[in-house]
Amino acid sequence: MDFLISNAYAQAAVPAAAPNPLMSFLPLVILFGVFYFMLIRPQMKRAKEQRAMISALAKGDEVLTSGGLLGRIEDIAEQFVTLEVAPNVVVKLQKQAISAVLPKGTLKSA
């Protein structure tokens, strides 16, 4: 009865094509590129503009702080700015708290 059943042998292994290592990192590289151009680069540009604005501050400039105060610069030190927010009301704050320089005459209309 053994002559009716033939022996089953394993097929010879076919070598699988090795994936290109560059293709496996391609989605990661594309994702980093998207993050760089959509998030990192615009943030660096805004930070550069903020540093330039802060370094260009001068006495008498009318500014808006990040807390929402409007005032005129009375004195500038290395890290701090003295801001007049109302007649005879002076506030001292960090330079980084200034978010915008306003056009001259803004305080009179506000």
Rosetta blueprint (number, residue, H / E / L):
1 M L
2 D H
3 F H
4 L H
5 I L
6 S L
7 N L
8 A L
9 Y L
10 A L
11 Q L
12 A L
13 A L
14 V L
15 P L
16 A L
17 A L
18 A L
19 P L
20 N L
21 P H
22 L H
23 M H
24 S H
25 F H
26 L H
27 P H
28 L H
29 V H
30 I H
31 L H
32 F H
33 G H
34 V H
35 F H
36 Y H
37 F H
38 M H
39 L H
40 I H
41 R H
42 P H
43 Q H
44 M H
45 K H
46 R H
47 A H
48 K H
49 E H
50 Q H
51 R H
52 A H
53 M H
54 I H
55 S H
56 A L
57 L L
58 A L
59 K L
60 G L
61 D L
62 E E
63 V E
64 L E
65 T E
66 S L
67 G L
68 G L
69 L L
70 L E
71 G E
72 R E
73 I E
74 E E
75 D E
76 I E
77 A L
78 E L
79 Q L
80 F E
81 V E
82 T E
83 L E
84 E E
85 V E
86 A E
87 P L
88 N L
89 V E
90 V E
91 V E
92 K E
93 L E
94 Q E
95 K H
96 Q H
97 A H
98 I E
99 S E
100 A E
101 V E
102 L E
103 P L
104 K L
105 G L
106 T H
107 L H
108 K H
109 S H
110 A L
